[in-house]
Amino acid sequence: MKEFKILIAEDDDLNRRNLAELLASCGYEVTAVADGRQALENYVQDVYDLVVTDLRMPNMDGLELLKQIKELNAEQLVILVTGFGSVQTAVDAMKMGALDYITKPLKDDLVRITVARALSFA
């Protein structure tokens, strides 16, 4: 079975650590960074099957990160995560190419299902 590589961009230390631990416990290889700029730097240096990004972050927000990643690789799978969900933001993210959009507080089962579904396209 292929070991999938996931890049996480989340500015909240506790949320980043919890999400990374959850996905690692599912057998994924996880890289977790604190903002969009760091995520983009990692992205251009490595290959990831999935990017999971928070919407609101310093230096570069999740929508800008999504835009930059899609310019580099239109096929890249991206999931946006936010505590500030709105219908318009979800629509904007999907129009920009996000595969899915989930709101905080994150529920472990929902994260597992959403990530597994996303990786079924990889």
C-alpha positions as CSV (number, residue, x, y, z in Angstrom):
1,M,0.0,0.0,0.0
2,K,1.3,3.4,-0.9
3,E,2.2,5.8,1.9
4,F,0.5,9.1,1.2
5,K,2.3,12.3,2.0
6,I,0.2,15.2,3.4
7,L,1.3,18.8,3.9
8,I,-0.6,20.6,6.7
9,A,-0.6,24.4,7.0
10,E,-2.2,25.5,10.4
11,D,-1.1,28.5,12.5
12,D,-2.6,27.3,15.8
13,D,0.1,25.1,17.5
14,L,-2.4,22.8,19.2
15,N,-4.6,22.3,16.2
16,R,-1.5,21.7,14.0
17,R,-0.1,19.2,16.4
18,N,-3.4,17.4,16.9
19,L,-4.2,17.2,13.1
20,A,-0.6,16.0,12.4
21,E,-0.9,13.3,15.1
22,L,-4.3,12.2,13.9
23,L,-3.2,11.8,10.3
24,A,0.1,10.2,11.2
25,S,-1.8,7.6,13.3
26,C,-3.7,6.8,10.1
27,G,-0.4,5.8,8.5
28,Y,0.1,9.0,6.5
29,E,3.5,10.7,6.2
30,V,2.8,14.2,7.5
31,T,4.6,17.5,7.3
32,A,3.1,20.3,9.4
33,V,4.0,24.0,9.1
34,A,2.7,27.2,10.8
35,D,1.7,29.4,7.8
36,G,1.0,29.5,4.1
37,R,4.4,30.9,3.2
38,Q,6.1,28.0,4.9
39,A,3.7,25.6,3.3
40,L,4.4,27.0,-0.2
41,E,8.2,26.7,0.4
42,N,7.8,23.0,1.4
43,Y,5.4,22.4,-1.5
44,V,7.9,23.5,-4.1
45,Q,10.6,21.4,-2.5
46,D,8.7,18.1,-2.2
47,V,5.8,16.2,-3.6
48,Y,2.6,15.8,-1.6
49,D,-0.5,13.8,-2.3
50,L,-2.7,16.2,-0.3
51,V,-2.5,19.7,1.2
52,V,-4.7,20.5,4.2
53,T,-4.7,24.2,4.9
54,D,-6.3,26.5,7.4
55,L,-8.1,29.4,5.9
56,R,-6.9,32.2,8.2
57,M,-3.1,32.3,8.7
58,P,-0.4,34.9,8.9
59,N,1.9,35.7,6.0
60,M,-0.3,33.9,3.4
61,D,-3.9,32.8,4.0
62,G,-5.4,29.5,2.8
63,L,-7.1,30.9,-0.3
64,E,-3.9,32.5,-1.5
65,L,-2.0,29.3,-0.7
66,L,-4.6,27.3,-2.7
67,K,-4.2,29.8,-5.6
68,Q,-0.4,29.5,-5.6
69,I,-0.5,25.7,-5.4
70,K,-3.0,25.4,-8.2
71,E,-0.8,27.6,-10.4
72,L,2.0,25.2,-9.8
73,N,-0.1,22.0,-10.1
74,A,-3.7,22.2,-11.2
75,E,-4.3,18.6,-10.2
76,Q,-3.1,19.0,-6.6
77,L,-5.6,17.9,-4.0
78,V,-6.4,20.6,-1.4
79,I,-8.7,20.6,1.6
80,L,-9.4,23.9,3.4
81,V,-10.1,24.0,7.1
82,T,-11.5,26.9,9.0
83,G,-13.1,28.1,12.2
84,F,-14.7,30.9,10.2
85,G,-16.8,29.1,7.8
86,S,-19.3,30.8,5.5
87,V,-21.1,29.7,2.5
88,Q,-19.4,32.3,0.3
89,T,-15.9,31.3,1.5
90,A,-16.8,27.6,0.7
91,V,-18.0,28.5,-2.7
92,D,-14.9,30.6,-3.4
93,A,-12.6,27.8,-2.3
94,M,-14.4,25.2,-4.4
95,K,-14.3,27.6,-7.5
96,M,-10.5,28.0,-6.9
97,G,-10.1,24.2,-7.0
98,A,-10.4,23.0,-3.4
99,L,-11.6,19.4,-3.2
100,D,-13.3,19.9,0.1
101,Y,-13.9,22.3,2.9
102,I,-14.4,21.5,6.6
103,T,-15.1,23.6,9.6
104,K,-13.6,23.7,13.1
105,P,-13.8,22.3,15.6
106,L,-12.5,19.3,13.7
107,K,-14.1,16.0,14.5
108,D,-11.6,13.1,14.1
109,D,-13.9,10.8,12.2
110,L,-14.9,13.6,9.8
111,V,-11.2,14.4,9.2
112,R,-10.4,10.7,8.6
113,I,-13.3,10.2,6.2
114,T,-12.6,13.5,4.3
115,V,-8.9,12.8,3.9
116,A,-9.4,9.2,2.9
117,R,-12.0,10.3,0.3
118,A,-9.6,13.0,-1.0
119,L,-6.7,10.5,-1.3
120,S,-8.9,8.1,-3.2
121,F,-8.4,10.5,-6.1
122,A,-4.6,10.5,-5.8
